Each structure stands twice: as C-alpha cells, then as structure tokens.
Amino acid sequence: MQFSITREPLLEALQKVAGVIERRSTLPILANVLLRVRDGELTLIGTDLEVELITAVPVEGENGETTVPARKLLDICRLLPNGTTIQCQLKEGKTLALRAGRSRFALAALGTENFPEFRLQGETTVARITADTLNRLLSKTMYAMALQDVRYYLNGLLLELDQDHVRAVASDGHRLAWCEAELGEPVAGLRQPILPRKGVQELFRLLEGEEPITLHLTANAIRIELPDSVFSAKLIDGRYPDYRRVFPQEVNRVLTCDRQALKEAISRVSILSNEQYRGIRLDISDNLLRLSAHNPDQEEAEEELEVWYQGEPFTVGFNAAYLTDAVTHLDSETVRLSFADPTLSCLAEDPEDPRVRFIIMPMRL
C-alpha cells in the first residue's frame, strides 16, 4: 500500500476520527486508525468498540490497508507546514514510512485482521433529518445527561422517533431537557434508542449545515450517514423512564421575565451560595422576584428583579447551576417559569416555542 496526499485533508480527517479513539486501551489495536486505500480513495476508521467513525478523502496511490497509532499520526500531520505533500508507503506490513519535505517518519503498523468494524444486524428502521436539526436537538438537551450514574440509561440521551416527529430527552434525575423537531419522512411506530454519552458528544461535533442525513436504527445500534462520514454507535441496553410523567399536568403559578436579566441575577447571587449545594432561594410575589443565597460563612446575597406574575406569593429553592443551564439554553428574550406547586418541579420554556422545555427539580434550603 502506498499513497500521496496533501496535509490539510488528511489532518481534517484524522481530527474527526481521533475523537472516538481511546488514548489508553487494553487492546493496542484500538489505539490505531485503520487506513484503507481503494480506487483513489483513502478511508479512515476509528473505534473504541462502542462508537465508530468512518471518513474518506481522495488520494493517489496503490490499494492496500493497515493500522497505525492514531495520535502519533495526528501529531505528525498537525506539526507539518501548511501545504506539505505527505507520501506514505507500507513496508513489509510492519512499518508505515512517511515522507514530507525533508521530514521522515516510520510508524509501527498492525494488520487489519483484528480491527473491529461495526455491522448492523437485524431489522432496520430508516429515518431522515437535516444535520442542523439534529444538531439543535442535541445542543438543547445533551448538557442534562448524567455522568457515571448507577442508573446507566441516564448516562445517555433518548432519541425518540414517533411517526413524523423526533425528540431528544436527557436527564440526570435532578433536571430534564426536552426538544422536539419534525422528521423529513414519517417512520412506522415508535422507536426509543438511547445513545451513549460519548457517542452524543462525538456526533454533535460532526453535525453542521443543512445537508440531509440518514439514520439507520436496529435493536442495539445506530448508524448515521453524514455528507462526508459515517457515524455508528452501540445503543445503551435499557428502557428510558417515562419522561412525560415529569411534566406538570396543570400549572397555577406562571412567571415571565427577561431571560438575560434572570441569568445575570442568578450568576451574581450564586457567588455567595453554599459551594457544595449551590442553592439559591426564589421569593415570588406580585410582579417581583427576589433571589437570595447564603453560605456557612454567614455571607449573604440578595437581588430583586421585576417580573410578570399575579397570584399567591410563594418561595422555592433551586440549584443555581441547574437553573442557569436551563435559562442559557433558551433562545428567546423572555423565559416562562411554570409551577404546579412550590414543592414540585419547575417548567422553564420559551413562551413562543413549545418545542423546547426544561424541568428543574426544587431543593430544600
């Protein structure tokens, strides 16, 4: 195998693939990127057994394939001058020799026979959506995914396909993020795959533009065909909780205020909140919101904010970071906070866009 390629397209392809490759793996082959030359095209494949990414770039060369350390190849390409032509040649199946200007490198190569590649098995559901729509679904919800929770299904993101709609749902048990969009074409029935955390993060990195993309879903895996790459991931085996039960059915307390003003007020007041629990108190009365916080050092912060609210005064407490995240991920100038009861959850949403909703559970102060 040998090929010649300019630095920039190879570097861009390596940067995409390297994101899914583990730096430290018990299997040496998983630290490598597979390089495959076929008919004037170089295909790069990286995987960690849970997530796989395939991308391709045009090259000139002879057919063949091998695997080499991904990070080392990436670092070499990154440090070469712009516009450099890189010539690669596989020698005796054990070494990949690189020539770039006056630079010479020899990377240890491993055969491809033990390199794991994804295979979709079983009945497949196909769905179509645009890249920017899926990007928005992930960007509005992925922040709420749990991190190393014993409830393993919360360590991922639910991508619910329901006929002509798709919904992204993420929760860590203290908050929930929900976003809805329309599918390009209706799908039969209801599908509820749970994407792993790393897969969501890597997929989000790849999504841009208004190009249509295709989703292939089986019982245990998902494959997404992007314009210049193919993303695959194993699904989390489990059933996501019924998130609809978390949304309040009837609300009798509704507060509306300027979104940016609320975000800034929370940030200022939370400076003096308890560093461990980050709790802030909201006292709500007619057209007035009073935010306050204190800590074990007897320090206090308080700020008042004009709001639109008519009703019985009440008090509720929240984790400042959770409330800030919800407000930050709304795009509107105003935010609506709805309560069924002060002891129950808060629903944060855009008054003009019902397709994005956030739930924050209250905390005792």
C-alpha beads as a LAMMPS data file, in Angstrom:
LAMMPS data file: protein, C-alpha beads

365 atoms
364 bonds

1 atom types
1 bond types

-500.0 500.0 xlo xhi
-500.0 500.0 ylo yhi
-500.0 500.0 zlo zhi

Masses

1 110.0

Atoms # bond

1 1 1 0.000 0.000 0.000
2 1 1 1.203 3.491 -0.801
3 1 1 -0.440 6.861 -1.321
4 1 1 0.235 10.572 -1.578
5 1 1 -1.918 13.290 -0.034
6 1 1 -1.757 16.953 0.964
7 1 1 -1.510 17.689 4.683
8 1 1 -4.803 19.591 5.127
9 1 1 -7.397 16.971 4.030
10 1 1 -5.537 14.230 5.915
11 1 1 -5.338 16.355 9.074
12 1 1 -9.053 17.179 8.907
13 1 1 -9.979 13.515 8.501
14 1 1 -7.680 12.439 11.340
15 1 1 -9.119 15.072 13.689
16 1 1 -12.605 13.684 13.093
17 1 1 -11.628 10.056 13.623
18 1 1 -9.259 10.608 16.574
19 1 1 -12.121 11.819 18.762
20 1 1 -13.583 8.324 19.109
21 1 1 -10.248 6.548 19.648
22 1 1 -9.218 5.776 23.221
23 1 1 -5.829 7.113 24.280
24 1 1 -5.286 4.220 26.647
25 1 1 -6.813 0.890 25.759
26 1 1 -6.182 -2.649 26.901
27 1 1 -6.273 -3.636 23.225
28 1 1 -3.397 -1.994 21.294
29 1 1 -5.334 -2.184 18.014
30 1 1 -7.976 0.208 19.416
31 1 1 -5.381 2.981 19.718
32 1 1 -4.835 2.723 15.960
33 1 1 -6.622 4.217 12.989
34 1 1 -7.356 1.949 10.044
35 1 1 -6.092 3.310 6.713
36 1 1 -7.586 1.687 3.607
37 1 1 -6.812 2.741 0.036
38 1 1 -9.319 1.651 -2.610
39 1 1 -9.717 3.095 -6.098
40 1 1 -8.257 6.525 -5.425
41 1 1 -9.874 6.985 -2.017
42 1 1 -8.333 6.787 1.455
43 1 1 -10.788 5.577 4.105
44 1 1 -10.004 6.224 7.776
45 1 1 -11.776 4.256 10.519
46 1 1 -11.544 4.763 14.271
47 1 1 -13.407 2.934 17.029
48 1 1 -13.437 2.207 20.763
49 1 1 -15.869 -0.749 20.396
50 1 1 -18.774 1.492 21.457
51 1 1 -18.501 4.247 18.832
52 1 1 -17.129 4.112 15.289
53 1 1 -16.412 6.851 12.779
54 1 1 -15.577 6.386 9.088
55 1 1 -14.451 9.182 6.792
56 1 1 -12.745 9.260 3.404
57 1 1 -10.575 11.586 1.307
58 1 1 -9.316 11.301 -2.298
59 1 1 -5.678 10.204 -2.764
60 1 1 -3.306 8.961 -5.396
61 1 1 -1.777 5.577 -4.716
62 1 1 -1.939 1.788 -4.685
63 1 1 -4.643 -0.239 -2.940
64 1 1 -3.958 -1.744 0.468
65 1 1 -4.730 -1.333 4.150
66 1 1 -3.092 -1.202 7.564
67 1 1 -3.484 0.382 11.019
68 1 1 -1.131 2.839 12.742
69 1 1 -1.185 4.768 16.055
70 1 1 -3.810 7.469 15.559
71 1 1 -2.454 10.090 17.965
72 1 1 1.096 9.878 16.628
73 1 1 -0.055 10.222 13.029
74 1 1 -2.310 13.122 14.016
75 1 1 0.529 14.913 15.846
76 1 1 2.854 14.466 12.861
77 1 1 0.297 15.964 10.478
78 1 1 -0.534 18.795 12.852
79 1 1 3.120 19.894 13.146
80 1 1 3.956 19.749 9.442
81 1 1 3.912 23.031 7.458
82 1 1 0.766 24.014 5.545
83 1 1 0.526 22.649 2.045
84 1 1 3.010 19.829 2.631
85 1 1 2.594 16.729 0.472
86 1 1 2.772 13.534 2.539
87 1 1 3.896 10.307 0.903
88 1 1 3.093 7.072 2.758
89 1 1 4.304 3.561 1.999
90 1 1 3.680 0.317 3.872
91 1 1 6.888 -1.693 4.206
92 1 1 6.685 -5.451 4.837
93 1 1 3.356 -4.948 6.575
94 1 1 5.095 -3.796 9.760
95 1 1 6.025 -0.168 9.186
96 1 1 4.333 2.797 7.563
97 1 1 7.014 5.114 6.178
98 1 1 6.087 8.796 5.792
99 1 1 7.946 11.384 3.769
100 1 1 7.013 15.062 3.996
101 1 1 9.523 17.535 2.562
102 1 1 12.727 16.949 4.494
103 1 1 10.954 15.034 7.278
104 1 1 10.977 11.244 7.562
105 1 1 8.903 9.100 9.906
106 1 1 8.386 5.375 10.425
107 1 1 5.260 4.317 12.339
108 1 1 4.697 0.814 13.714
109 1 1 1.838 -0.840 11.816
110 1 1 -0.556 -3.598 12.841
111 1 1 -2.566 -5.747 10.429
112 1 1 -6.269 -5.126 9.928
113 1 1 -7.450 -8.698 10.553
114 1 1 -8.102 -7.982 14.265
115 1 1 -9.522 -4.498 13.782
116 1 1 -13.198 -4.451 14.896
117 1 1 -15.700 -2.937 12.466
118 1 1 -19.396 -2.295 13.069
119 1 1 -22.013 -4.454 11.396
120 1 1 -25.701 -3.603 11.635
121 1 1 -27.730 -6.735 12.308
122 1 1 -31.450 -7.335 12.458
123 1 1 -34.440 -5.291 11.359
124 1 1 -33.537 -1.710 10.472
125 1 1 -35.603 1.469 10.782
126 1 1 -34.556 4.270 8.436
127 1 1 -35.221 7.934 9.229
128 1 1 -34.172 11.165 7.532
129 1 1 -33.451 14.554 9.058
130 1 1 -31.214 17.540 8.337
131 1 1 -27.861 17.902 10.077
132 1 1 -28.697 21.282 11.638
133 1 1 -31.994 19.947 13.023
134 1 1 -30.255 17.045 14.772
135 1 1 -27.537 19.447 15.920
136 1 1 -30.197 21.627 17.565
137 1 1 -31.839 18.642 19.246
138 1 1 -28.526 17.606 20.797
139 1 1 -27.358 21.116 21.709
140 1 1 -30.558 21.822 23.657
141 1 1 -30.509 18.598 25.674
142 1 1 -27.087 16.928 25.954
143 1 1 -25.997 19.132 28.863
144 1 1 -28.514 17.369 31.118
145 1 1 -27.120 13.840 30.599
146 1 1 -25.963 12.091 33.759
147 1 1 -22.294 11.321 34.339
148 1 1 -21.477 7.839 35.691
149 1 1 -24.902 7.378 37.264
150 1 1 -25.755 3.893 38.538
151 1 1 -28.951 4.242 36.506
152 1 1 -26.964 3.534 33.349
153 1 1 -29.767 4.562 30.990
154 1 1 -29.414 8.164 32.257
155 1 1 -25.771 8.251 31.094
156 1 1 -27.031 8.734 27.556
157 1 1 -29.608 10.585 25.514
158 1 1 -33.006 9.334 24.387
159 1 1 -33.676 9.957 20.688
160 1 1 -37.372 9.213 20.342
161 1 1 -38.732 8.672 16.828
162 1 1 -42.516 8.881 16.798
163 1 1 -44.040 8.766 13.298
164 1 1 -43.292 12.252 11.890
165 1 1 -41.555 13.702 14.979
166 1 1 -38.210 13.181 16.685
167 1 1 -37.487 14.155 20.291
168 1 1 -34.258 14.365 22.245
169 1 1 -34.510 13.833 26.003
170 1 1 -31.757 13.905 28.628
171 1 1 -31.910 13.804 32.423
172 1 1 -29.646 13.226 35.408
173 1 1 -32.509 12.772 37.854
174 1 1 -32.371 16.399 39.080
175 1 1 -33.293 18.079 35.799
176 1 1 -34.612 17.156 32.382
177 1 1 -34.129 18.693 28.931
178 1 1 -36.603 18.045 26.088
179 1 1 -36.541 19.217 22.467
180 1 1 -38.759 18.253 19.525
181 1 1 -38.458 18.562 15.736
182 1 1 -40.068 17.153 12.618
183 1 1 -38.650 14.248 10.635
184 1 1 -38.037 14.559 6.906
185 1 1 -40.168 11.449 6.320
186 1 1 -42.525 9.643 8.739
187 1 1 -41.383 6.371 10.326
188 1 1 -43.595 3.482 11.315
189 1 1 -44.338 3.096 15.007
190 1 1 -42.330 4.342 17.979
191 1 1 -38.567 3.880 18.407
192 1 1 -36.711 4.921 21.575
193 1 1 -32.955 4.348 21.179
194 1 1 -30.632 5.582 23.952
195 1 1 -27.362 6.948 22.570
196 1 1 -24.256 6.659 24.803
197 1 1 -22.761 9.850 26.225
198 1 1 -19.531 9.670 24.225
199 1 1 -21.453 8.935 21.050
200 1 1 -23.642 12.010 21.573
201 1 1 -20.610 14.241 22.130
202 1 1 -18.792 12.975 19.053
203 1 1 -21.890 13.134 16.854
204 1 1 -22.581 16.705 17.925
205 1 1 -19.063 17.630 16.836
206 1 1 -19.768 16.358 13.313
207 1 1 -23.163 17.945 12.664
208 1 1 -23.233 21.148 10.648
209 1 1 -25.022 22.635 7.668
210 1 1 -28.432 21.911 6.201
211 1 1 -27.438 18.697 4.425
212 1 1 -29.920 15.794 4.809
213 1 1 -28.620 12.836 6.812
214 1 1 -29.934 9.293 7.136
215 1 1 -30.366 7.337 10.383
216 1 1 -30.310 3.534 10.401
217 1 1 -31.622 2.021 13.639
218 1 1 -31.511 -1.576 14.796
219 1 1 -32.315 -3.060 18.191
220 1 1 -28.796 -2.436 19.530
221 1 1 -27.023 0.031 17.224
222 1 1 -27.418 3.238 15.239
223 1 1 -25.666 4.295 12.057
224 1 1 -25.846 7.852 10.751
225 1 1 -24.759 8.648 7.211
226 1 1 -23.357 12.181 7.123
227 1 1 -22.309 14.001 3.927
228 1 1 -18.600 13.196 4.410
229 1 1 -18.517 10.460 7.076
230 1 1 -20.415 7.588 8.660
231 1 1 -21.040 7.536 12.423
232 1 1 -22.023 4.340 14.275
233 1 1 -22.642 3.620 17.944
234 1 1 -23.905 0.823 20.147
235 1 1 -27.094 1.761 21.952
236 1 1 -27.486 1.606 25.718
237 1 1 -29.418 -1.536 26.514
238 1 1 -32.343 -0.492 28.660
239 1 1 -35.675 1.290 28.753
240 1 1 -35.736 5.024 29.335
241 1 1 -38.152 6.168 32.084
242 1 1 -41.445 7.710 31.025
243 1 1 -40.303 11.336 30.942
244 1 1 -43.851 12.584 30.263
245 1 1 -44.761 11.951 33.893
246 1 1 -42.256 14.623 34.960
247 1 1 -44.023 17.448 33.129
248 1 1 -46.666 19.182 35.284
249 1 1 -50.173 18.450 34.026
250 1 1 -51.717 21.611 35.442
251 1 1 -49.913 24.791 36.444
252 1 1 -51.395 27.525 38.608
253 1 1 -48.329 29.722 39.064
254 1 1 -46.727 31.227 35.942
255 1 1 -43.910 33.756 35.997
256 1 1 -42.453 35.528 32.937
257 1 1 -39.326 37.678 32.931
258 1 1 -36.410 38.881 30.831
259 1 1 -34.189 35.869 30.170
260 1 1 -30.832 37.642 30.174
261 1 1 -31.644 39.666 33.298
262 1 1 -32.622 36.489 35.156
263 1 1 -29.458 34.692 34.050
264 1 1 -27.242 37.558 35.215
265 1 1 -29.060 37.875 38.540
266 1 1 -28.663 34.143 39.250
267 1 1 -24.942 34.373 38.445
268 1 1 -24.398 37.274 40.853
269 1 1 -26.425 35.872 43.723
270 1 1 -24.954 32.372 43.430
271 1 1 -21.456 33.727 44.168
272 1 1 -22.309 33.605 47.871
273 1 1 -24.283 30.363 47.823
274 1 1 -23.116 27.210 49.581
275 1 1 -20.218 25.922 47.460
276 1 1 -21.313 22.315 47.909
277 1 1 -25.041 22.576 47.183
278 1 1 -25.162 25.827 45.158
279 1 1 -28.687 26.541 46.354
280 1 1 -30.481 29.853 45.782
281 1 1 -33.876 30.948 47.067
282 1 1 -36.620 32.486 44.936
283 1 1 -39.310 34.544 46.696
284 1 1 -42.060 35.339 44.213
285 1 1 -44.845 37.876 44.751
286 1 1 -46.842 40.271 42.564
287 1 1 -44.521 41.331 39.713
288 1 1 -41.448 40.859 41.894
289 1 1 -38.828 38.131 42.109
290 1 1 -36.354 38.243 44.988
291 1 1 -33.303 35.985 44.635
292 1 1 -31.153 35.286 47.677
293 1 1 -28.369 32.999 48.838
294 1 1 -26.202 32.456 51.895
295 1 1 -23.342 30.208 52.958
296 1 1 -21.840 28.735 56.172
297 1 1 -19.543 31.799 56.478
298 1 1 -22.630 33.927 57.167
299 1 1 -22.251 35.699 53.826
300 1 1 -25.421 36.706 52.005
301 1 1 -26.514 37.962 48.604
302 1 1 -29.877 39.329 47.514
303 1 1 -31.249 40.811 44.303
304 1 1 -34.678 41.910 43.151
305 1 1 -35.995 41.538 39.624
306 1 1 -39.162 42.894 38.014
307 1 1 -41.268 40.081 36.538
308 1 1 -44.755 39.446 35.218
309 1 1 -46.603 37.475 37.899
310 1 1 -50.007 37.777 39.501
311 1 1 -51.016 35.320 42.170
312 1 1 -50.342 33.960 45.600
313 1 1 -46.796 34.632 46.872
314 1 1 -44.593 31.561 47.253
315 1 1 -40.991 30.520 47.873
316 1 1 -38.920 27.851 46.158
317 1 1 -35.238 26.835 46.059
318 1 1 -33.085 25.590 43.187
319 1 1 -29.565 24.574 42.382
320 1 1 -28.191 27.730 40.757
321 1 1 -26.212 25.849 38.093
322 1 1 -29.247 23.804 37.025
323 1 1 -31.440 26.881 36.737
324 1 1 -28.729 28.777 34.829
325 1 1 -28.278 25.910 32.362
326 1 1 -31.980 25.842 31.570
327 1 1 -32.187 29.608 31.059
328 1 1 -28.998 29.628 28.960
329 1 1 -30.277 27.011 26.519
330 1 1 -33.369 29.031 25.614
331 1 1 -33.128 31.377 22.623
332 1 1 -35.937 33.766 23.474
333 1 1 -35.739 37.233 25.032
334 1 1 -38.125 36.162 27.784
335 1 1 -38.436 32.985 29.819
336 1 1 -41.551 31.470 31.332
337 1 1 -41.311 29.550 34.614
338 1 1 -44.370 27.451 35.467
339 1 1 -45.152 25.743 38.782
340 1 1 -47.928 23.361 39.725
341 1 1 -46.836 23.598 43.349
342 1 1 -43.762 25.122 45.055
343 1 1 -42.703 21.679 46.265
344 1 1 -42.836 20.244 42.740
345 1 1 -40.738 20.794 39.642
346 1 1 -40.331 23.996 37.640
347 1 1 -41.015 24.035 33.905
348 1 1 -38.797 26.532 32.038
349 1 1 -39.709 27.293 28.426
350 1 1 -39.778 29.807 25.620
351 1 1 -43.243 31.456 25.631
352 1 1 -43.267 31.381 21.813
353 1 1 -41.652 28.000 21.130
354 1 1 -43.253 24.911 22.728
355 1 1 -40.647 22.608 21.103
356 1 1 -38.051 23.252 23.844
357 1 1 -38.749 22.545 27.519
358 1 1 -36.647 22.142 30.636
359 1 1 -37.591 20.706 34.010
360 1 1 -35.676 21.613 37.188
361 1 1 -36.406 19.855 40.463
362 1 1 -36.561 22.084 43.571
363 1 1 -34.262 21.690 46.567
364 1 1 -34.685 22.358 50.254
365 1 1 -32.688 25.270 51.626

Bonds

1 1 1 2
2 1 2 3
3 1 3 4
4 1 4 5
5 1 5 6
6 1 6 7
7 1 7 8
8 1 8 9
9 1 9 10
10 1 10 11
11 1 11 12
12 1 12 13
13 1 13 14
14 1 14 15
15 1 15 16
16 1 16 17
17 1 17 18
18 1 18 19
19 1 19 20
20 1 20 21
21 1 21 22
22 1 22 23
23 1 23 24
24 1 24 25
25 1 25 26
26 1 26 27
27 1 27 28
28 1 28 29
29 1 29 30
30 1 30 31
31 1 31 32
32 1 32 33
33 1 33 34
34 1 34 35
35 1 35 36
36 1 36 37
37 1 37 38
38 1 38 39
39 1 39 40
40 1 40 41
41 1 41 42
42 1 42 43
43 1 43 44
44 1 44 45
45 1 45 46
46 1 46 47
47 1 47 48
48 1 48 49
49 1 49 50
50 1 50 51
51 1 51 52
52 1 52 53
53 1 53 54
54 1 54 55
55 1 55 56
56 1 56 57
57 1 57 58
58 1 58 59
59 1 59 60
60 1 60 61
61 1 61 62
62 1 62 63
63 1 63 64
64 1 64 65
65 1 65 66
66 1 66 67
67 1 67 68
68 1 68 69
69 1 69 70
70 1 70 71
71 1 71 72
72 1 72 73
73 1 73 74
74 1 74 75
75 1 75 76
76 1 76 77
77 1 77 78
78 1 78 79
79 1 79 80
80 1 80 81
81 1 81 82
82 1 82 83
83 1 83 84
84 1 84 85
85 1 85 86
86 1 86 87
87 1 87 88
88 1 88 89
89 1 89 90
90 1 90 91
91 1 91 92
92 1 92 93
93 1 93 94
94 1 94 95
95 1 95 96
96 1 96 97
97 1 97 98
98 1 98 99
99 1 99 100
100 1 100 101
101 1 101 102
102 1 102 103
103 1 103 104
104 1 104 105
105 1 105 106
106 1 106 107
107 1 107 108
108 1 108 109
109 1 109 110
110 1 110 111
111 1 111 112
112 1 112 113
113 1 113 114
114 1 114 115
115 1 115 116
116 1 116 117
117 1 117 118
118 1 118 119
119 1 119 120
120 1 120 121
121 1 121 122
122 1 122 123
123 1 123 124
124 1 124 125
125 1 125 126
126 1 126 127
127 1 127 128
128 1 128 129
129 1 129 130
130 1 130 131
131 1 131 132
132 1 132 133
133 1 133 134
134 1 134 135
135 1 135 136
136 1 136 137
137 1 137 138
138 1 138 139
139 1 139 140
140 1 140 141
141 1 141 142
142 1 142 143
143 1 143 144
144 1 144 145
145 1 145 146
146 1 146 147
147 1 147 148
148 1 148 149
149 1 149 150
150 1 150 151
151 1 151 152
152 1 152 153
153 1 153 154
154 1 154 155
155 1 155 156
156 1 156 157
157 1 157 158
158 1 158 159
159 1 159 160
160 1 160 161
161 1 161 162
162 1 162 163
163 1 163 164
164 1 164 165
165 1 165 166
166 1 166 167
167 1 167 168
168 1 168 169
169 1 169 170
170 1 170 171
171 1 171 172
172 1 172 173
173 1 173 174
174 1 174 175
175 1 175 176
176 1 176 177
177 1 177 178
178 1 178 179
179 1 179 180
180 1 180 181
181 1 181 182
182 1 182 183
183 1 183 184
184 1 184 185
185 1 185 186
186 1 186 187
187 1 187 188
188 1 188 189
189 1 189 190
190 1 190 191
191 1 191 192
192 1 192 193
193 1 193 194
194 1 194 195
195 1 195 196
196 1 196 197
197 1 197 198
198 1 198 199
199 1 199 200
200 1 200 201
201 1 201 202
202 1 202 203
203 1 203 204
204 1 204 205
205 1 205 206
206 1 206 207
207 1 207 208
208 1 208 209
209 1 209 210
210 1 210 211
211 1 211 212
212 1 212 213
213 1 213 214
214 1 214 215
215 1 215 216
216 1 216 217
217 1 217 218
218 1 218 219
219 1 219 220
220 1 220 221
221 1 221 222
222 1 222 223
223 1 223 224
224 1 224 225
225 1 225 226
226 1 226 227
227 1 227 228
228 1 228 229
229 1 229 230
230 1 230 231
231 1 231 232
232 1 232 233
233 1 233 234
234 1 234 235
235 1 235 236
236 1 236 237
237 1 237 238
238 1 238 239
239 1 239 240
240 1 240 241
241 1 241 242
242 1 242 243
243 1 243 244
244 1 244 245
245 1 245 246
246 1 246 247
247 1 247 248
248 1 248 249
249 1 249 250
250 1 250 251
251 1 251 252
252 1 252 253
253 1 253 254
254 1 254 255
255 1 255 256
256 1 256 257
257 1 257 258
258 1 258 259
259 1 259 260
260 1 260 261
261 1 261 262
262 1 262 263
263 1 263 264
264 1 264 265
265 1 265 266
266 1 266 267
267 1 267 268
268 1 268 269
269 1 269 270
270 1 270 271
271 1 271 272
272 1 272 273
273 1 273 274
274 1 274 275
275 1 275 276
276 1 276 277
277 1 277 278
278 1 278 279
279 1 279 280
280 1 280 281
281 1 281 282
282 1 282 283
283 1 283 284
284 1 284 285
285 1 285 286
286 1 286 287
287 1 287 288
288 1 288 289
289 1 289 290
290 1 290 291
291 1 291 292
292 1 292 293
293 1 293 294
294 1 294 295
295 1 295 296
296 1 296 297
297 1 297 298
298 1 298 299
299 1 299 300
300 1 300 301
301 1 301 302
302 1 302 303
303 1 303 304
304 1 304 305
305 1 305 306
306 1 306 307
307 1 307 308
308 1 308 309
309 1 309 310
310 1 310 311
311 1 311 312
312 1 312 313
313 1 313 314
314 1 314 315
315 1 315 316
316 1 316 317
317 1 317 318
318 1 318 319
319 1 319 320
320 1 320 321
321 1 321 322
322 1 322 323
323 1 323 324
324 1 324 325
325 1 325 326
326 1 326 327
327 1 327 328
328 1 328 329
329 1 329 330
330 1 330 331
331 1 331 332
332 1 332 333
333 1 333 334
334 1 334 335
335 1 335 336
336 1 336 337
337 1 337 338
338 1 338 339
339 1 339 340
340 1 340 341
341 1 341 342
342 1 342 343
343 1 343 344
344 1 344 345
345 1 345 346
346 1 346 347
347 1 347 348
348 1 348 349
349 1 349 350
350 1 350 351
351 1 351 352
352 1 352 353
353 1 353 354
354 1 354 355
355 1 355 356
356 1 356 357
357 1 357 358
358 1 358 359
359 1 359 360
360 1 360 361
361 1 361 362
362 1 362 363
363 1 363 364
364 1 364 365
